[in-house]
Amino acid sequence: MRGFWRHARHARHAQRGATLQFAQAATEIRKSQPRDLDELAQRFNDYRVFYDLSSDAALAKRYVANRMSA
């Protein structure tokens, strides 16, 4: 239902002559490599903190490293 209303809102803007522009960001999807370990570990640690777990950078790094080598 939300998608319908969002589409309807854009249609109303277009009818009034408004120009809608959407930013398109380039996204690169690739398999992680060992050089990505530090960044991925930081992101995983941030994920843990978001879900109210304690921050533990060393644990996050070990977790990601173990999964990268599997």
Secondary structure, 3 states (H helix, E strand, C coil): CHHHHHHHHHHHHHHCCCCCCCCCCCCCCCCCCHHHHHHHHHHHHHHHHHCCCCCCHHHHHHHHHHHHCC
